[in-house]
């Protein structure tokens, strides 16, 4: 295996670390709460839920952390893992020139996929370990000289990756298939070697499935029905034809829609279109001038056409899996591949200009997301602070959710999680979230009341923010927007 040239490269990775710290500093300096983070802040031991989802690896991480979850510690460790991931991607795709390397560094620092993963700091270490292990399963296989490491390590890495987050199956498949395209174009393809890795991948998935079942048996936990995770397996194979169509729809939505991430407000679809066109034209030119036989050229074309399927391959094994940024690491790898692609002379200048604008947009989306979350937290804190003032002996309930009305911010954020309230809709989780919020934000222990005391059923104006009824303080969150709140009790 190639050695890491420490003296030559550590400066670049040190710069990446400080770039990550600069871009994502709000995560460790502000209260950027989501419903999940609020419920799992500081101390998290809810791993029975993770095991029921098949993510038993997260429990191991939790044990190693002593079940503690602090944004600073989790985020800094995640930064170090991102550095390792970046190094592995650069090594796998053979990126040697400084400018493509720099753009890979910037992608890893600015991508909303990285940002959204960092926001879930209580499990971000596990997710980035899954990311790293997914890449290592391919990298070690192709670089290891020892046959035991070559054939055993990939299976182990696949099991570790999937035990943290099954969605990273898409990452593993994407990394492997993009590497096959690279090998074909460089006329270094070894079909036997590729076939063996596919067998190892199947073996890794089966080994994960066995370990998952054993973990649930040992802890007496049933598989959760969340996202139909309890239907992982053969039953989903019957849906393969429809999943092919769905994978292309998701590919389109990721780059041209606004449901997975907000694209249109910063004109991202135009950038993606030009990058895609330049890539396809460059690929066509490379195939035309290549000495590859026609069968290999056809194979390259087929693999390129199947890229959306590789990017979304997890939907073929998990029924009703809904793509969101947290499970989109494969899409980030695809952009890294596009940066590393061998374009004709002078074309890279145009590609890097397009990527430069895209990275600028990513930075804006990250910061707008952090601002939105911070404004939402401040609005919650203000109105709830007014409600509990001198009323510690009362019970409290909340109605509705706070919606930030600053369209310039909400349009520019990447959408995922940022526009949601920080309390779940389900009563018991809403009650737990409210009580934990008051404990963390104000240091007071309050009781959450019976939500049958309904604000709207009693004919109150929808503009009322705080209303007292008998022994209950009703907080109408849906009447709140922006950073300041006026009391209308």
SVG drawing of the C-alpha trace seen along z (x, -y; Angstrom):
<svg xmlns="http://www.w3.org/2000/svg" viewBox="-65 -43 73 58">
<polyline fill="none" stroke="black" stroke-width="0.4" points="0.0,0.0 1.1,-3.6 2.4,-5.5 1.1,-8.8 3.6,-11.5 3.2,-13.3 5.7,-16.1 4.4,-16.9 0.6,-16.7 -0.1,-17.5 -0.3,-21.3 -3.2,-20.8 -5.1,-18.7 -4.5,-21.2 -5.9,-23.9 -9.0,-21.7 -9.4,-21.2 -9.5,-24.9 -11.8,-25.5 -14.2,-23.0 -14.0,-24.8 -14.6,-28.2 -17.6,-27.0 -19.3,-24.9 -18.4,-27.0 -22.1,-27.8 -22.7,-24.1 -20.4,-24.4 -21.1,-28.0 -24.9,-28.3 -27.9,-26.3 -28.8,-24.8 -31.5,-22.5 -33.6,-20.1 -36.2,-17.8 -33.8,-14.9 -30.9,-16.9 -33.1,-18.4 -34.1,-14.9 -30.7,-13.4 -28.5,-16.3 -25.7,-16.0 -26.5,-12.4 -27.8,-9.9 -28.4,-6.2 -31.5,-5.6 -29.7,-2.8 -32.5,-0.4 -34.2,-2.5 -31.0,-2.4 -30.7,1.4 -34.4,1.7 -33.4,-0.1 -30.5,2.2 -27.9,-0.4 -26.3,1.6 -22.9,0.1 -24.0,-3.2 -24.4,-1.6 -20.7,-0.6 -19.8,-4.3 -22.2,-5.3 -20.4,-3.0 -17.0,-4.3 -18.3,-7.9 -19.7,-6.9 -23.1,-7.9 -22.1,-11.6 -22.8,-13.8 -21.3,-17.3 -21.3,-19.3 -17.6,-20.4 -16.2,-16.9 -18.5,-15.2 -17.9,-17.9 -14.1,-18.0 -13.8,-14.2 -16.1,-14.3 -13.7,-16.8 -10.8,-14.4 -12.9,-11.7 -13.7,-14.0 -10.0,-14.5 -9.5,-10.8 -12.4,-10.4 -11.0,-13.2 -7.6,-11.5 -9.1,-8.1 -11.2,-9.7 -8.2,-11.5 -6.2,-8.3 -8.9,-6.1 -9.6,-8.4 -5.9,-9.1 -6.2,-12.9 -2.7,-14.3 -3.0,-17.9 -3.3,-20.7 -6.4,-22.4 -8.7,-19.3 -7.4,-18.4 -8.3,-21.9 -11.9,-21.5 -12.3,-18.1 -11.2,-19.8 -13.8,-22.5 -16.5,-20.0 -15.9,-18.1 -15.9,-21.4 -19.0,-23.0 -21.4,-20.3 -24.8,-20.5 -24.5,-16.7 -21.6,-17.2 -23.3,-20.1 -26.6,-18.2 -24.6,-15.2 -22.6,-17.4 -25.9,-18.9 -26.8,-15.5 -23.8,-15.6 -25.0,-12.9 -24.5,-10.3 -22.3,-12.2 -19.2,-10.3 -20.9,-7.0 -22.1,-8.3 -18.7,-9.5 -17.1,-6.2 -19.7,-4.6 -18.6,-7.0 -14.9,-6.2 -15.4,-2.4 -17.5,-2.4 -14.6,-3.9 -12.0,-1.7 -13.9,1.4 -13.0,0.6 -9.6,-1.1 -8.2,1.7 -9.4,4.4 -7.6,2.8 -4.4,1.8 -3.8,4.5 -1.0,7.0 -1.8,9.4 -4.5,11.7 -6.1,12.1 -6.5,8.3 -7.6,8.0 -10.5,10.4 -11.5,10.1 -11.1,6.4 -13.7,5.3 -16.3,7.5 -15.5,6.1 -15.6,2.6 -18.9,3.2 -20.5,4.6 -19.2,1.6 -20.5,-0.9 -24.0,0.6 -24.2,1.1 -23.9,-2.7 -26.4,-3.6 -27.8,-1.2 -28.2,-4.1 -24.4,-4.0 -25.0,-0.9 -25.6,-3.4 -22.2,-5.0 -20.3,-1.6 -22.0,-0.7 -21.4,-4.1 -17.7,-4.2 -17.1,-0.8 -19.0,-1.4 -17.4,-4.9 -14.0,-3.2 -14.9,-0.6 -15.6,-3.4 -12.2,-4.9 -10.5,-1.5 -12.3,-1.0 -11.4,-4.4 -7.7,-3.8 -7.9,-0.4 -6.9,1.3 -10.1,3.2 -9.7,6.7 -13.1,8.4 -12.2,11.2 -11.1,8.8 -14.2,6.8 -16.4,9.9 -14.7,11.0 -15.4,7.6 -19.1,7.9 -19.1,11.3 -17.4,9.7 -20.0,7.0 -22.8,9.5 -21.0,11.4 -20.6,8.2 -24.3,7.3 -25.3,10.9 -22.8,10.7 -24.3,7.4 -27.8,8.9 -26.8,11.8 -25.1,9.4 -28.2,7.2 -30.5,10.1 -28.1,11.3 -28.0,7.9 -31.8,7.7 -31.9,11.3 -29.4,10.5 -31.1,7.3 -34.6,8.7 -35.5,5.9 -37.8,6.2 -37.1,4.5 -38.8,1.1 -41.4,0.3 -39.9,-3.1 -39.4,-3.7 -40.4,0.0 -37.0,1.0 -38.6,4.3 -39.2,5.2 -35.5,5.2 -34.8,8.3 -36.4,10.4 -39.8,8.8 -38.3,5.5 -36.7,7.4 -40.2,7.7 -40.3,3.9 -37.1,3.7 -38.7,2.5 -40.5,-0.4 -37.3,-1.2 -35.4,-1.7 -37.8,-4.4 -37.7,-5.9 -33.9,-6.1 -34.0,-8.4 -36.8,-10.5 -34.7,-10.9 -31.6,-11.8 -33.6,-14.5 -35.1,-15.8 -31.7,-16.0 -30.2,-18.2 -33.2,-20.0 -35.9,-20.0 -36.5,-21.6 -37.8,-18.8 -34.5,-17.1 -32.5,-20.3 -33.4,-23.8 -31.9,-24.3 -33.8,-26.8 -33.3,-29.9 -29.5,-30.0 -29.8,-28.6 -28.1,-25.4 -29.9,-23.4 -28.3,-25.5 -24.8,-24.8 -25.6,-21.0 -26.9,-21.0 -23.7,-22.6 -21.5,-20.3 -23.4,-17.3 -23.3,-18.3 -19.6,-19.0 -19.0,-15.7 -21.0,-13.7 -19.4,-15.5 -15.9,-15.0 -16.7,-11.3 -17.9,-10.9 -14.7,-12.5 -12.6,-10.3 -14.4,-7.2 -14.1,-8.2 -10.4,-8.7 -9.8,-5.6 -8.3,-2.4 -10.9,-0.4 -12.8,2.3 -16.5,1.5 -17.7,3.9 -15.9,1.9 -17.1,-1.4 -20.7,-0.1 -20.1,1.1 -18.9,-2.4 -22.0,-4.0 -24.2,-1.5 -22.5,-2.2 -22.8,-5.9 -26.5,-5.6 -26.9,-3.5 -25.2,-6.1 -28.6,-7.3 -29.3,-3.6 -26.0,-3.3 -26.5,-6.6 -29.9,-5.4 -29.2,-1.7 -30.3,-1.5 -33.9,-1.9 -33.7,1.5 -33.3,3.2 -35.2,1.0 -38.9,0.4 -40.1,-3.2 -36.6,-4.6 -37.0,-8.3 -33.9,-10.1 -32.7,-13.1 -29.4,-14.8 -28.4,-12.7 -28.3,-9.6 -26.9,-11.2 -23.2,-10.6 -23.1,-8.8 -24.1,-12.0 -21.1,-13.8 -18.8,-11.1 -20.2,-11.5 -19.3,-15.2 -15.8,-14.3 -15.6,-12.0 -16.7,-14.7 -14.0,-17.0 -11.4,-14.3 -12.5,-13.3 -10.0,-13.7 -11.4,-16.5 -10.0,-17.7 -7.5,-20.6 -8.9,-24.0 -12.2,-22.4 -11.2,-22.1 -11.1,-25.8 -14.8,-26.0 -15.6,-23.1 -13.8,-24.7 -15.5,-28.0 -18.9,-26.2 -17.8,-24.3 -16.5,-27.5 -20.0,-29.1 -21.6,-25.9 -19.3,-25.9 -20.2,-29.6 -23.8,-28.5 -23.1,-25.7 -21.5,-28.1 -24.5,-30.4 -26.9,-27.4 -24.9,-26.2 -24.8,-29.6 -28.5,-30.3 -29.4,-27.0 -27.5,-27.8 -29.1,-31.2 -32.5,-29.8 -32.0,-27.2 -30.6,-29.9 -33.5,-32.3 -36.0,-29.5 -34.3,-28.7 -34.4,-32.3 -38.1,-32.6 -38.9,-29.5 -36.8,-30.8 -38.4,-34.2 -42.1,-33.1 -41.6,-30.2 -39.6,-32.5 -42.5,-34.9 -44.9,-32.1 -43.1,-30.6 -42.2,-34.0 -43.6,-33.8 -45.8,-30.8 -43.6,-27.9 -46.5,-26.2 -48.6,-26.1 -48.8,-23.4 -47.9,-24.3 -48.9,-23.1 -47.8,-24.2 -50.0,-24.5 -48.6,-24.7 -45.0,-25.3 -42.9,-28.4 -42.3,-29.3 -39.5,-31.7 -40.9,-34.4 -37.6,-35.7 -37.9,-34.5 -34.4,-35.7 -33.0,-33.2 -35.4,-30.3 -35.1,-30.4 -31.3,-30.2 -31.0,-27.5 -30.7,-23.9 -34.1,-23.0 -33.5,-19.7 -34.5,-20.1 -33.9,-23.8 -37.5,-24.9 -39.0,-22.4 -40.1,-23.1 -38.0,-21.6 -40.9,-19.8 -42.3,-16.6 -46.0,-16.3 -46.6,-13.1 -47.8,-14.0 -45.2,-12.1 -42.2,-13.3 -43.6,-16.8 -44.0,-16.7 -40.5,-15.4 -39.1,-17.9 -40.8,-20.9 -39.6,-19.8 -36.0,-19.2 -36.0,-22.6 -37.1,-24.4 -34.5,-22.5 -31.7,-23.3 -32.7,-26.9 -34.0,-28.1 -32.8,-25.6 -36.3,-25.0 -38.3,-21.9 -41.9,-22.4 -44.9,-20.1 -46.4,-19.7 -50.2,-19.6 -53.0,-17.8 -53.3,-18.9 -57.1,-18.4 -57.0,-22.1 -57.1,-23.3 -56.4,-26.9 -58.5,-27.0 -61.5,-25.0 -62.2,-27.7 -62.6,-30.4 -59.5,-32.3 -58.0,-34.6 -55.3,-32.8 -53.1,-35.9 -52.9,-35.2 -49.5,-33.9 -49.9,-33.2 -53.2,-32.4 -53.9,-31.3 -56.8,-28.8 -57.4,-27.6 -54.1,-25.9 -52.7,-25.7 -50.6,-28.2 -51.3,-27.8 -48.4,-28.8 -49.5,-29.3 -46.3,-28.9 -47.9,-29.2 -48.4,-32.9 -44.7,-33.5 -42.3,-34.3 -38.9,-35.9 -36.7,-36.8 -39.0,-38.8 -42.3,-38.0 -45.0,-40.2 -47.1,-38.8 -50.9,-38.8 -52.3,-37.1"/>
</svg>
